[in-house]
Amino acid sequence: MTAGEDRGRPIAATRQVVEMFATEALLALDKYERSLPADATDRGQQTADRLAHWWKQLKMDDALRGGGGTDAEQILAKAADLALDPHNHEGLRVEDAAAQAKMMADFRGRPTAMKDIADFRREFGTAYGGTADVPASGDEWLAQSLTRLARASLLRDVVTRGAKAELSRPLRDAADELVQQGQKLMDGQDELAVRQQMSAAEDASYRHQVRLVVGSLVYAAGVTASGAPDLAQAAMLAPAAAVAITQTVKSWNARQNPPEPGLDPAQAQLRSVRTDLTNTLDTPTPATRRDTRAIRNATTRRPDHGR
């Protein structure tokens, strides 16, 4: 592994953590919005006020700075822009924020389509098998997720800046811990993606087996209706019967021996990693004022292209 690759993976790991909690903040905001009465005339304004409240209280302005510009980060940033805009009298709808973020991405020539909120809901359920431990209140989940996002963003900046900033040992230790957990998160996500591909391939194989059996039965019906002598029919039906029996036995065995009950191993791993990350980020980040200044200076410093 080259030096660049060795440094690149820790940075990618922390950015993945930031994306994770940007996604959760977005889902929490969506949950809060959907908890309001559908016919409430001020539904959009209530949603905007809630996001603006936590955004200001947690000083989130710099949280998404320097990130990878993932779908969740872009949509959350657009939602914050709408919530904080004093000239916006329409309030905030998460789907509108997603649509506007998509328009901006398309305008900038983004090569791939941006996810919408339904995609995030589905992926979140798939990742943890529908068993992620989240607050019943969208407002509480929003506050938790934004807090974790802010702390993860600070630690991401510590890793990204590297030796450019002179930082305290406790802060660097906290960043190293986040890197380790972020790498486990990436590994778990990769494992889940592989298992999903395998499951899709198995489903395709099962559908193929069903088509073979159905085709064999149709063929058998045609032979029977042909009026051929019994011996001739038996000879023609033997291959079809063999296919039908073989595929039926395979399908029966597969259905009678399903995987062990409970979470998929990859889902269980991701749930465990998420628990570790939330426990870590629910503890205040050990950053001094000097640390904060050093990170900001390293962030605003022009890159040294000569080295």
Salt bridges, closest charged atoms under 4 A:
GLU24 OE2 - ARG274 NE 2.73
ASP30 OD2 - ARG34 NE 2.93
ASP30 OD2 - ARG121 NE 2.87
ASP62 OD1 - ARG65 NE 3.91
ASP71 OD1 - ARG110 NH2 2.17
GLU95 OE1 - ARG93 NH2 3.59
ASP96 OD1 - ARG93 NH1 2.77
ASP106 OD2 - LYS102 NZ 2.95
ASP119 OD1 - ARG122 NH2 2.56
GLU123 OE1 - LYS115 NZ 2.92
ASP139 OD1 - ARG50 NE 2.80
ASP157 OD2 - ARG65 NH2 3.32
ASP157 OD1 - ARG156 NH2 3.10
GLU166 OE1 - ARG290 NH2 3.64
ASP173 OD1 - ARG169 NE 3.09
ASP176 OD2 - ARG169 NH2 3.88
ASP187 OD1 - ARG9 NH2 2.86
GLU191 OE2 - ARG195 NH1 3.70
ASP264 OD2 - ARG195 NE 2.81
ASP282 OD1 - ARG148 NE 2.78
ASP304 OD2 - ARG307 NE 2.99
